[in-house]
Amino acid sequence: MATSHPYDVVIVGAGPAGMCAALYTGRSMLRTAVLERGIPGGELLNTEKLDDWIGEKSILGWELAKKFEEHSREFGAEYVTATVERITKLRDGTFETVTDSGDRYVSPAVIVTAGGTPVKLGIPGEIEFAGKGVSYCAICDGAFFKQQTIAVVGGGDAAVEEAEFLTRYADKVYVVHRRDSFRASRILQERLFANPKIEVIWNAVAEEVTGDERGLMTGLRIRDRVSDEVRSLDASGCFVFIGFHPNTGVIDGHFDHDEMGYVRTDTTMQTSIPGLFAAGDLRSQLTRQVTTAVGDATTAAIAVEKYLKTRDEGSHEIVAQGSGGYTA
Ligand SMILES: Cc1cc2nc3c(=O)[nH]c(=O)nc-3n(C[C@H](O)[C@H](O)[C@H](O)COP(=O)(O)OP(=O)(O)OC[C@H]3O[C@@H](n4cnc5c(N)ncnc54)[C@H](O)[C@@H]3O)c2cc1C
């Protein structure tokens, strides 16, 4: 049976941002529920290894996720496996967070840390070689491809900019694009065309990621859309930049967002809806890393504590005026 649960703060998503926010709100003695649709960890569970988490020269994604979860639970955060379907602000200023089972979590503040999803190619081998050659993040994984040959798939700003960035590491970068011109800005294109390590393959679509018996990627099969000719690129990496969708569907309302759909916040991580905070990959910002996600989350959690305090003080003032009570 669907039930209603009161909390001080509800956190949607248990990726790095959600778990870090839970640590801070729990530590501030706020009754905290973390609603996660899968296993806590977020994109860390799709990351083989990180070498840019400060303090650890190298750590496995799942291992860091486990440490985050255990640490945040120490301070009392309650984890619930549930998919959030919507968040609505009620007339009394509280939020109602509704899950797929119909359960309702009522709280004066919510932190949305639902992350985002890179758009996949949907071709054979893509999932099989994810983290073993296939990547969606150049800053994260570029350094693993020193002196190697890799392919980048895409033609927008992200693909063109990241292809250029990847030449810091790789000896050769193929850029495979389905059209005969890029959508990327002119300045980015000029830099790319001037780079001798980059070869653009126009009018081509990626068809299959291939690998060896060790489970590592060794090639990318592509098809020419004009001649229909198929060939295989010898490449140990394939970086896919064909889009990224912020998971903002749970916010039921008119929150402010940028032209790509990322949530805009102020410097305290509060959205355009008072009491609704956002942190991590779904937020409009320059870059999306574990360090930025936990930085956002720390700010959001501390801002929530202050928001609740101000809200409570406001309520007491009303009581003092003899308004007939309050329901905070
Ligand atoms: C392949 C790959 C490799 C990467 N490598 C690195 C790296 O080496 N170093 C680095 O710093 N960064 C790396 N990143 C980026 C990093 O993983 C992200 O920046 C970080 O995970 C963002 O954290 P987050 O909590 O904002 O979002 P996520 O990690 O995306 O977590 C969001 C969570 O919300 C949950 N969720 C979403 N919607 C709902 C819902 N409706 N109900 C309930 N739960 C929901 C999801 O299941 C997920 O667990 C990598 C990313 C990818 C994809």
The ligand as a Gaussian input file, in Angstrom:
#p B3LYP/6-31G(d) Opt

LIG

0 1
 C       32.020000       6.276000     -18.794000
 C       32.243000       7.422000     -17.837000
 C       33.473000       7.567000     -17.235000
 C       33.691000       8.610000     -16.349000
 N       34.920000       8.728000     -15.767000
 C       35.139000       9.734000     -14.880000
 C       36.435000       9.893000     -14.271000
 O       37.360000       9.127000     -14.547000
 N       36.584000      10.913000     -13.398000
 C       35.573000      11.796000     -13.098000
 O       35.772000      12.686000     -12.269000
 N       34.360000      11.684000     -13.675000
 C       34.128000      10.677000     -14.553000
 N       32.905000      10.582000     -15.181000
 C       31.877000      11.578000     -14.868000
 C       31.241000      11.249000     -13.501000
 O       30.923000       9.881000     -13.426000
 C       30.005000      12.107000     -13.294000
 O       30.359000      13.470000     -13.420000
 C       29.388000      11.865000     -11.905000
 O       29.033000      10.518000     -11.744000
 C       28.157000      12.739000     -11.731000
 O       27.544000      12.425000     -10.524000
 P       25.990000      12.709000     -10.271000
 O       25.714000      12.211000      -8.918000
 O       25.669000      14.094000     -10.633000
 O       25.215000      11.841000     -11.377000
 P       25.182000      10.204000     -11.693000
 O       26.501000       9.665000     -11.368000
 O       24.673000      10.187000     -13.058000
 O       24.104000       9.691000     -10.656000
 C       22.752000       9.966000     -10.824000
 C       21.952000       8.906000     -10.069000
 O       20.578000       9.276000     -10.085000
 C       19.790000       8.111000     -10.282000
 N       18.496000       8.508000     -10.846000
 C       18.262000       9.152000     -12.021000
 N       16.946000       9.369000     -12.193000
 C       16.329000       8.828000     -11.092000
 C       14.965000       8.727000     -10.694000
 N       13.967000       9.205000     -11.448000
 N       14.680000       8.106000      -9.519000
 C       15.668000       7.614000      -8.733000
 N       16.991000       7.673000      -9.078000
 C       17.309000       8.285000     -10.237000
 C       20.618000       7.272000     -11.253000
 O       20.239000       5.896000     -11.208000
 C       22.030000       7.513000     -10.722000
 O       22.399000       6.560000      -9.767000
 C       32.649000       9.544000     -16.059000
 C       31.407000       9.393000     -16.673000
 C       31.187000       8.354000     -17.552000
 C       29.838000       8.199000     -18.214000

